[in-house]
Amino acid sequence: MLKEKYTSNKERFIGYADLRINNILKNLHLLEKMTVLERYEYTEEQVDKMFTAIKEKMKATEKRYRDQLQRTKLRQKYDPDFKL
């Protein structure tokens, strides 16, 4: 975990997101290194299974972000403190 103190939720998001995205990219790079058939043996079914799992998780994660943004937009339209 990051020990830094963030002054806003926006800064906290950027700090953690940068770290986590870089970790994902590093791990994908490590996975890419395993493509050399002279060193590893794998089947088309294994490749399909790996990338199906990755794509499904990415799709679900993106949906959660987009759903949260949509909920925020809807909440902003409704102002319970509105008075005439």
C-alpha positions as CSV (number, residue, x, y, z in Angstrom):
1,M,0.0,0.0,0.0
2,L,1.1,3.5,-0.6
3,K,2.1,5.3,2.6
4,E,1.6,8.8,1.0
5,K,-1.0,11.1,2.3
6,Y,-3.3,12.4,-0.4
7,T,-5.1,15.7,-0.1
8,S,-8.1,14.6,-2.2
9,N,-10.0,11.6,-3.4
10,K,-8.9,12.5,-6.9
11,E,-5.2,12.4,-5.9
12,R,-5.8,9.1,-4.1
13,F,-7.4,7.6,-7.1
14,I,-4.6,8.7,-9.5
15,G,-1.9,7.4,-7.1
16,Y,-3.5,4.0,-6.6
17,A,-4.6,3.6,-10.2
18,D,-1.1,4.4,-11.6
19,L,0.4,1.8,-9.3
20,R,-2.2,-0.9,-10.1
21,I,-2.2,-0.3,-13.8
22,N,1.6,-0.5,-13.9
23,N,1.4,-3.8,-12.0
24,I,-1.1,-5.2,-14.5
25,L,1.0,-4.1,-17.5
26,K,4.1,-5.6,-15.9
27,N,2.3,-8.9,-15.3
28,L,1.0,-8.9,-18.9
29,H,4.6,-8.4,-20.1
30,L,5.7,-11.4,-18.0
31,L,2.8,-13.4,-19.5
32,E,3.9,-12.3,-23.0
33,K,7.5,-13.6,-22.3
34,M,5.9,-17.1,-22.0
35,T,4.9,-17.2,-25.7
36,V,8.3,-18.7,-26.8
37,L,7.4,-22.3,-27.8
38,E,11.0,-23.4,-27.5
39,R,10.7,-22.8,-23.7
40,Y,7.1,-23.4,-22.9
41,E,4.4,-25.8,-24.2
42,Y,0.8,-24.8,-24.3
43,T,-2.4,-25.5,-26.3
44,E,-4.8,-23.3,-28.1
45,E,-7.4,-24.2,-25.5
46,Q,-5.1,-23.0,-22.7
47,V,-4.6,-19.7,-24.6
48,D,-8.3,-19.3,-25.1
49,K,-9.0,-20.0,-21.4
50,M,-6.4,-17.5,-20.2
51,F,-7.5,-14.6,-22.5
52,T,-11.2,-15.3,-21.9
53,A,-10.6,-15.0,-18.2
54,I,-8.6,-11.7,-18.6
55,K,-11.2,-10.2,-21.0
56,E,-14.2,-11.2,-18.8
57,K,-12.5,-9.6,-15.7
58,M,-11.6,-6.4,-17.7
59,K,-15.2,-6.2,-19.0
60,A,-16.7,-6.6,-15.5
61,T,-14.3,-4.0,-14.0
62,E,-15.0,-1.5,-16.7
63,K,-18.8,-2.0,-16.2
64,R,-18.4,-1.3,-12.5
65,Y,-16.6,2.0,-13.3
66,R,-19.2,3.0,-15.9
67,D,-22.1,2.1,-13.6
68,Q,-20.6,4.2,-10.8
69,L,-20.2,7.1,-13.1
70,Q,-23.8,6.7,-14.3
71,R,-25.1,6.6,-10.7
72,T,-23.2,9.7,-9.8
73,K,-24.7,11.5,-12.8
74,L,-28.2,10.5,-11.8
75,R,-27.6,11.6,-8.2
76,Q,-26.4,14.9,-9.4
77,K,-29.6,15.4,-11.3
78,Y,-31.7,14.8,-8.2
79,D,-31.2,17.4,-5.5
80,P,-33.2,16.6,-2.3
81,D,-32.3,20.0,-0.9
82,F,-33.9,21.9,-3.7
83,K,-36.4,24.5,-2.6
84,L,-38.4,27.0,-4.6
